Amino acid sequence: MTVIYSLLFLLACSSGKNDPVDKGDVSGKADVVAVSVSGQPGAYTFNTTVSSPDEGCQQYANWWEVVSADETLLYRRILRHSHVNEQPFARTGGPVAINQDDIVWIRAHMNNTGYGGEAFKGSVSKGFVKTVMPEGFAAALETQDPQPGKCPF
């Protein structure tokens, strides 16, 4: 009898009914999920789609950026507010002064957890693929200008 009650207890606990509501990404990191590029050498426009666990001003993706292979910040698109009800969301930015064969990284940043989500790497001529950034890649850029202002909502 004790075994039956134990099994029923285990089944009840693992049923998912008392589990917290799934909020999507629980890593606290922003992921780049798509990248498209238009324009011409020296003046490309990036359309970048970001998925992030935004909760309001206390936690939101506050920028995405284009970084060269040698860890130079080429462009940063400041995201001025949270996107709680718009996930994933796409924003365009540029011009980015690169040539079609330059290898670059496109990554996103969370205001409270920094870098670390999925990124894209590639070139305009060969395309971009989802990849995981090496640990610590261009970490010093986090404090470089431009920086976002106060989050309004």
VOGU-3710 file (C-alpha; in Angstrom, 3 decimals, decimal comma):
1> mtviysllfl> 0,000/0,000/0,000  2,840/2,391/0,875  4,411/1,688/-2,507  1,181/2,612/-4,317  0,866/5,905/-2,396  4,526/6,678/-3,105  4,000/6,061/-6,821  0,861/8,205/-6,863  2,736/10,989/-5,069  5,600/10,818/-7,574
11> lacssgkndp> 3,188/10,859/-10,513  1,328/13,848/-9,089  4,555/15,770/-8,548  5,808/15,078/-12,055  2,529/15,774/-13,838  3,525/19,338/-14,679  0,356/20,813/-13,141  2,355/22,513/-10,399  5,311/23,389/-12,610  5,954/27,078/-13,258
21> vdkgdvsgka> 4,597/28,511/-16,499  7,076/28,150/-19,356  8,418/31,613/-20,180  10,579/30,475/-23,090  14,281/31,196/-22,705  15,219/30,760/-19,064  18,929/31,314/-19,644  18,566/35,053/-19,239  20,446/35,557/-22,502  19,403/37,144/-25,776
31> dvvavsvsgq> 19,703/35,039/-28,932  20,095/36,285/-32,477  17,726/34,051/-34,445  17,938/35,527/-37,961  20,069/37,946/-39,973  19,590/39,422/-43,424  21,740/42,039/-45,117  21,155/44,528/-47,907  23,131/47,392/-49,363  26,558/47,713/-50,874
41> pgaytfnttv> 30,194/47,396/-49,740  30,982/49,999/-47,106  27,296/50,621/-46,329  25,385/47,451/-45,474  22,103/47,413/-43,570  21,520/44,507/-41,181  18,024/43,279/-40,324  18,506/41,302/-37,124  15,899/39,226/-35,294  16,407/38,745/-31,553
51> sspdegcqqy> 14,659/36,423/-29,119  15,056/37,405/-25,480  13,442/36,711/-22,110  12,297/40,326/-21,687  10,364/41,103/-18,509  10,323/44,910/-18,692  13,047/47,383/-17,802  14,500/45,069/-15,161  15,422/42,512/-17,867  15,523/43,151/-21,604
61> anwwevvsad> 17,709/42,938/-24,694  19,243/46,404/-24,856  21,296/46,092/-28,056  22,540/43,957/-30,902  25,849/44,580/-32,590  28,161/43,708/-35,449  31,705/42,798/-34,379  34,728/42,040/-36,561  36,737/38,828/-36,217  39,472/40,874/-34,481
71> etllyrrilr> 36,922/41,982/-31,817  36,341/45,530/-33,087  32,872/47,007/-32,640  31,639/47,938/-36,120  28,040/48,848/-35,299  25,691/48,760/-32,302  21,906/49,024/-32,610  20,584/50,344/-29,307  17,200/48,895/-28,293  15,602/51,621/-26,199
81> hshvneqpfa> 12,936/49,544/-24,421  11,846/46,021/-23,592  9,916/43,850/-26,045  7,860/41,761/-23,619  4,916/41,273/-25,990  6,921/41,159/-29,227  9,050/38,010/-29,310  11,057/37,444/-31,309  11,471/40,965/-32,691  13,417/42,350/-35,660
91> rtggpvainq> 15,209/45,667/-35,948  17,228/47,137/-38,794  20,487/48,998/-38,364  23,365/50,447/-40,314  25,144/51,473/-42,337  27,905/49,028/-41,406  31,199/49,798/-43,109  32,396/46,353/-44,187  33,248/44,642/-47,452  31,240/41,689/-48,728
101> ddivwirahm> 33,931/39,154/-47,742  34,639/40,493/-44,223  33,853/37,928/-41,520  31,700/39,430/-38,746  29,700/38,326/-35,726  26,177/39,538/-34,975  25,255/39,128/-31,317  22,765/40,507/-28,803  23,156/41,801/-25,257  20,886/41,698/-22,197
111> nntgyggeaf> 20,910/44,647/-19,815  21,341/42,460/-16,736  23,184/39,344/-17,954  25,372/40,674/-20,784  26,454/38,640/-23,774  26,211/34,897/-24,107  23,257/33,885/-26,235  23,380/32,448/-29,739  25,010/34,593/-32,397  25,493/34,544/-36,154
121> kgsvskgfvk> 28,850/34,555/-37,922  29,684/34,958/-41,593  30,031/37,392/-44,452  27,702/39,144/-46,848  29,075/37,135/-49,781  28,814/33,684/-48,148  25,946/34,238/-45,746  25,548/33,939/-41,991  25,105/30,861/-39,799  23,967/30,461/-36,215
131> tvmpegfaaa> 26,853/29,706/-33,906  27,900/29,925/-30,274  30,444/32,631/-29,510  33,694/31,628/-27,874  33,633/32,368/-24,141  34,819/35,911/-23,472  34,818/36,941/-27,154  35,103/40,757/-27,340  33,849/41,083/-23,750  35,506/44,502/-23,361
141> letqdpqpgk> 33,030/45,968/-25,871  30,293/45,818/-23,240  31,413/49,149/-21,768  32,219/50,847/-25,081  29,971/53,614/-26,424  27,333/53,938/-27,618  25,447/52,862/-24,492  21,656/52,781/-24,043  19,866/55,380/-21,971  17,202/54,771/-19,353
151> cpf> 14,538/52,224/-20,293  11,131/53,961/-20,501  8,963/50,783/-20,334
//
